[in-house]
Amino acid sequence: MCELSHTIIEEREESMISIRSNSKPTFRTAHFLKPSLTLTQDPDLLLPPLPTPTPTPTKPTIRDVKNLPLNVLYRGRRNPQKNWKEWVCSLQSKHQSTWKKAGIYDAIWSSTYQVLRQNELVLGIADRWCPETNSFIFPWAEATITLEDMIVLGGFSVLGSSVKKPIKTKDMLEIEDSLIRIHRRLSPARHYVWMDFFMGSGHKLEHEAFLSLWLSRYVFPTSLYDNVGKHLFPIAICLSRGTRMALAPAVLATIYRDLRLLKEKIDATRVRTIKYKGDSFELDLWAPFQLVQLWIWERFPRLRPIQNLIKRGEPRVARWHKVKRENIEKARLVMDSARDSFQWRPYAAVMTNWLSPKFYRNKEEWVSVGPNMDKEIESFALCMRACELVGLECIEQYLPHRVAMQFGMDQDIPICVPRFNLSHQTAWRNYCRPISDQKLYIPHRLFESDVTTRYMNWWKKSMLPQTYAVKGSTKQPRLQTTMPESSKRHKNTGDVVKERNFKHLEMFDKNRSARFRRVRDGKPSLGTETTLPESSKRHKEAGDFVKERNFKHPEMFDKNISARFRRISDGKPSSGTATSLPENSKRHKEADVVKERNFKHLEMFEKKSTRFIRVGDGKPSSGTQSQYLASLNARGRIVREEKLPVLSKVVGGSQRATEVANDRGTKFSVKSVVTIKVHDEEPRSQSMTSMSKQDLEVRICKLEKELAELKEEYNNRLGKQLRGNVHLSPSSRLQPIGFN
């Protein structure tokens, strides 16, 4: 930990690299915010406590914030009251100069605009909050809400007196007593009651009452919900006299405090939700969290809605008046992947009709520091200096040197800063200490900052454990099956394969989605009657594993419609089916397994779309009723189907190609045939109109002869089967074929 320096800017030559992807280091002159690590310091002794990965919880957790049973009440987000804008307009002509002198003109007008709530964005970014550094820790860098955001988005001043400063003059004390008496008379002094009493009444304290309501509702909402706070009367009286008050650090302190409370509640709810199931948790937040939402919209383009056009003289918040982006999904993922799209300096870009502050310049320059320094430049200097933020009820540490790129400066490894928070007086002295720099560096408004190479290495090293940490992991008993050992699918016997969407092995056959089991010696593992695929490739050799899906029980396999794939061993299908199904998407021409699809029962197979069956040695596979297939006496013969009404009574099918291979296949018959490749003859195709009557009769006779031979052969095999397989059930026995 170092002693706090009064200087702000440091200039030196360093090896710099862009934080964005695919960049290379360059050696140049860079400008850093103090305090930062120097070459003479030991980094091991001065490294900040964070970013460090959050320890993996020992108890079950819920990772997604939106799924937490957490009810957050943002009581500090108040919409404009009815007639509030009219009250502002009525007092503007008389007190406009006073508001500008006190530095609250833009802040008062900002309260007349409504920012629609998107709480999922706030919850998503609050989960990235680090209470030790008061910053958001993203995987790619660190960022936070700064005093600059309070100036631009809120219209508050960083200069002036502390909000804890008491009033001492006699006339101010008399005004305070008068306001307290009216407050008691209207008790409870609700916001609308207070407005009805003073608005347009011409009361001598109308201006002080107006500022008291503005502070109570839009700047420092308190636990006295919807009540005007008496403790804010001294601030309102000072502002009504044109005294500048440092409202920006006070508002930012309340935001830091509530972000810490929200982060702690999120972490606690994650663990407690598992232990106390069904419970819900609530949290009341009083900071103006609409500024957090505006900060997100300004810096994450992918999360922002379509903004309005600003009219001349309007504050920047006018571009977000009553706009909202619908259907925001995975906001946390967008934030974590915003390395290249994050807007480090959104306010430096030129915007039509918006008057930007003077510290956004079109060239870099050094500005002299002294009593006559411009107030806006002085405000920019305070935004870049580490200090304590004094709020009404809290003191928070402000560390802009950790996010130097938000000010157009380069980033080096930040070091720890001592605290000065023993009292409000001590903290305020730390905040308003004098600037010791002789000159202040103002960067070009479009300058893209970099980080040092050692910062990049330090950041990657800090984030490495978090990258591989699994949040929300729990210890659970292993399932009764062997799960995959790698992401690659296995092809060898004995490998571990995938089984999913089931609870118990005895329920395995009742689950529909594809599962994969361990196979030993070509046999399926215990608990299922089938062996399932081990790779995404379809297999072509006997003994491989093939896919079976969308079924409940093996005996129901033939009743499912979608394609299934089974083990083929020695040219025979595995138990539970009478068909062998395809193993790859290519159609097979020689001794391959072919496809059968879109059927419920094997006996209904001929009524569906094109299927492909296996044929070997010139004979159809067992179980087919197609006598036409007997005409193919050589391996790899191709049969093309077309309409042939003459043969419609013989077989059934559709108008697609049927590919034939060797081995046993399915019960299958072809509806119509015109083109046939028999023996070594070339296939020829003739239409019914061009074929002569004599040729047609010859071909019909030839087919009838071949069908008769197939019938005889089939019945012979049926007799052998009945004699050798008496144990088969009647439903699985082959039936004699008869033809009309």
Secondary structure, 3 states (H helix, E strand, C coil): CCCCCCCCEEEEEEEEECCCCCCCCEEEEEEEECCECCCCCCHHHHCCCCCCCCCCCCCCCCCCHHHCCEEEEECCCCCCCCCHHHHHHHHHHHHHHHHHHHCCHHHHHHCCCCCCCCHHHHHHHHCCEECCCCEEECCCCEECCCHHHHHHHHCCCCCCECCCCCCCCHHHHHHHHHHHHHHHHCCCCEHHHHHHHHCCCCCCCHHHHHHHHHHHHHHCCCCCCCECCHHHHHHHHHHHCCCCECHHHHHHHHHHHHHHHHHHHHHHHHHHHHHCCCCCEEEEECCCCHHHHHHHHHHCHHHCCCCCCCCCCCCHHHHHCCCCCCCCCCHHHHHHCCCCCCCCCHHHCCCCCCCCCCCCECCCEEEECCCCCCHHHHHHHHHCCCEEEECCCCEEEECHHHHHHHHCCEECCECCCCCCCCCHHHHHHHHCCCCCCCEEEECECCCCCCEEHHHHHHHHHHHHHHHHCCCCCCCCCCCCCCCCCCCCCCCCCCCCCCCCCCCCHHHHHHCCCCCCCCEECCEECCCCCCCCCCCCCCCCCCCCCCCCCCCCCHHHHHHCCCCCCCCEECCEECCCCCCCCCCCCCCCCCCCCCCCCCCCCHHHHHHCCCCCEEEECCEECCCCCCCHHHHCCCCCCEEEECCCHHHCCCCCCCCCEEEEECCCCCCCCCCCEEEECCCCCCCCCCCCCCCCHHHHHHHHHHHHHHHHHHHHHHHHHHHHHHHHCCCCCHHHCCCCCCCC
